[in-house]
């Protein structure tokens, strides 16, 4: 009797002997589907959603490379890991297998310990990935429910006879809830960006109101450090009615710039100036400069995931997400830091 908890493996090979060997090795631990050709494999993969596919390369008609290409082009099967089955004489084609989306190789004649080890390793990775996505979905859902109260109850309370100051405070509570809701939604978008599946929908965005909002959000921290913030457009101070337009998405720009500005604010010495310079000469450029210095040990990995040094509560995700968002919007990002000049982060679009 097959347990419903068993992970599913699809084996694709036109040689009956190979199918028999692999099924004999795996049948006790996994639920198996064994088919002799590519078109049938694609149908089974779309219907059964296996956790892993063992795919022979050399098959008549549709070979393994083509099967893998079609699997990766289909939204319903693109995340299924594929291990290619290959004869030792075919190992020169390994690079091609990785290029079309394969994750590993099993060589013929089969070594039972090697087959079991590779299968177990990739199924473990798949299970961890699925679990992480499941937990993230639940977390986002559970966080959104109480946020609806935070966002909507102030609107109900405002119907009572309140002072102007009380209404202003309720508006701040509601705005904070909306911002947090947007951040939860953004966390899912960042995951899509990492996977290369985010659909970017640019509009013309005026960056100046976003920068102003970020400064307002951090005004108490700015005041406590006695830091001055100077924003310029083409070396001229920002005045009322001025704009700086970049094609992008407003929430992405807010998150990206908020992370970078907060980093600059935390790193800036007290009573110094943080300069935000916008220029549109050859490219659209946003530069954030502060007098602090990035520690030498993380300068080369400044934009890598979890890169942080000595910052209490630091996760190392701020600059990583800023880079991810910048590149998703078609831009590039760089950082320079020295004891003499301080630190500048520059975004180009």
Steps between C-alpha positions, in 0.01 A plus 500: 500500500640840399501773764353832393791670675757350266670739263435437131765423239445482125752276318533547124710253300437315172692195624287257704805363681592847631144563616499168684831573674399846617158385614661218696727750678235759580164323534517445877548867591325694224188500288615432144377568149703332222452587132699421183476826302497880525144593393349261756738634765377857440137392546579311822708792635219750441239273657690347794745783586784267607759622750788382279553380143770255392533564127694303239679718247519269197145403400343463153273779386510753783831486687555588864623852427179588318287346774684709759459818294125446480477424872682824585284701259180383671395695812353185656819291467788750487595454867530119485871405528630287213792255531628382163584134439804467276754243384860573601591559135250788494652702784624768257136605471464579871524876442208486257293321764560775754424766240152358433421481872633170636631492857718187494607184313479127564731291283439155353572228597330600826680507832222435757661705781557794262142487368351487849725780628423737211129430511484548877700825488285665232174384652613643834571837334161489327319423825677784683414742219134393497480527879654847499253620237210348695605668825548833321152478348345424840699780666391754244137392535508503882661844507252650257193413709581717807632772271152544357391606849792743531417655163120511519413565866644855499250582224214386725633685806535822299122512466482601867546858620881522511755777511713583200806355676321173575394466137859564391622226735241254367607582145859415596390163643310416182791615278744288701274197453480557125878533484548174691251325273694622197822370657346155549394496137848617402662206682321265261606715206864478612474121496366518145792726405746244636330232292493721189120484478408856607295688239628859494235761412673839477328837513643852508586560867594835655773406747498824701176438695628151584825642638303759698278226649803293599651800677170561679490136611851536646464854635539402867817300426631788287430740786661276763823481298479870408562403139422731209351356181566684173323398180605648165396457137784563257691675782210737577307491831151350470224762480121472496362368172828334399493137381738218412334231291622138475304210344429247774259389772427732791506234775825355368665842493377578851634173642830526314571862597372458856747216560791695355411821683462319833840338446653842431330649805623221728853528364521880503687666788293743705462861381607411145318535167342227290488606136246357256602605150281444194639556151360438152786582265597177320316265735246537778711482814412500870799532734483483881812624680583496869822557694504156660720215382404143408720248689771362273400138560160546331577751225538231235184321613299813586202401282506128576227332701552511879817712471528704821767602746452590865160669457261414782185351350645509150381226264713576195186505284458876445772552243436157349132582436597847371728339242233245405236771457738728305589225253136391467421857389777492240759690702840439652641580843850555636668609822825681580631554851817648648611670821559826314185526286244301700253272320303553181240263360409577140206367302490540122197458275 
